[in-house]
Amino acid sequence: MREGVREVMHIVVLGAGYAGLTAVLQLQKKIKKKDIKITLINKHRYHYQTTWLHRCAVGIYSEAYARVDLEPLLKKDLVTLKKEVVRAIHPHQKEVHTDEGIYSYDFLVVALGAEINTSEIPGLDHYAHSIVTLARANRLCNRFITVMNDYKNSQQSDPLHIVVGGGGFTGVELLGELIEQLPKMLAMHQIDANKLKLTLIEKESTVLPEFNLELGEYALARLEEAAVDIKLQTTIKEIKRRTIKIEHGGIVEEIPHDLFIWTAGVSKHSVLQSNAFLSSDQSMALTSELTVQEHPEIYIIGDAIQEKEVTHQGNVLPNADIAIQKGKFVAESIKAQLKGSHTKLIFSFKPYGSRIASIGQHDAIGLLWNKKKVVGNLAARIKRITDHMIVFQMGGARFWYSVFMGASKKK
């Protein structure tokens, strides 16, 4: 570096989900200096609304509707978008390696999201569909059409059997949409809706274990009313092309399926599963400032860590509200350090919003910020309002307009 020339400070953000994109949008608002640059590395040139994926999977929302182009959101003189896949992080060298190149950094924000743990169950990687990404949700939507065409052409007498593995947040929301939308889809393919069979497999004693028992029982009753075959305290041992091996009370059996959808069992992103980021018990070695213990310049946020937050509402699993708050916290922390502050900021999640799980378009269960329980159509309406609040919290009115007004033009 030449004398009198100040080196450019480089902030690298990995992932443009709720956490990563919030961090970038907030950083570009707060940073005014010209000797700082931000690089956002993401697999796609768009952000997608993860909370809408269960609706994309059944065709209510199109892929284009759920997608928001990143370029118009970014300040070009400050932020550079790279459409690349992250392969490795080398903390000691302060480098990120992608499929296209190597990036050095002064601050690194890792917000890559979670991945399906395909080693958990034999056959999971070959025979299971999921909705963990927009691309996977879109593939599942197309798969429904193929399965129905195959079923119609086979003229078989057995039911068209769709099985969902996992009765948590994602599984219940997806089932709610399947209950409402599949009969319509079957009618379009001239298949008797009475031939449809939906099965839910959950290893816990109720669905939605992340909520309280009363709300879980409400959701369970709604699914049972819709004739969903619910197998609780049941584990999946193996998945094959046409059958699933399950165990309940020590008894192992195989059940047939035409389509299996996995909504549970995600794990830390593969690039974080190294000793540089893990404690001796294999948990994420993070400080209360959301930084890696041995590398305070590295922040890890979003679903990448898959850790619960302890609140007055109980343990809260990773969700959009937490991801956004962490994105904002990281932006504020980096801003403070760029200004020369040595005061450590401590992250504390505040459940301002509501935790709502939909059960179709007009039913839901949830906990409000004041611990009040809501169910039914009221909860469903609050869920729709929450969708707008989440987007506004990420990037303000401009981002909200990009998501909702832009999406309406893509219908």
Secondary structure by P-SEA (a helix, b strand, c coil): ccccbbbbbbbbbccccaaaaaaaaaaaaccccccbbbbbbccccccccccaaaaaaaccccccccccccccccccccbbbbbcccccccccccbbbcccccccccbbbbcbbbbbcccccccccccccccccaaaaaaaaaaaaaaaaaaaaacccccbbbbbccccaaaaaaaaaaaccaaaaaaaaccccccbbbbbbbccccccccccaaaaaaaaaaaaaaccccccccccccccccbbbbbcccccccccccbbbbcccccccccccccccccccccccccccccccccccccccccccbbbbbcccccccccaaaaaaaaaaaaaaaaaaaacccbbbbbbbbccccccccccccccccccccccccccaaaaaaaaaaaaaaaaaaccaaaaaacaaaaaaac
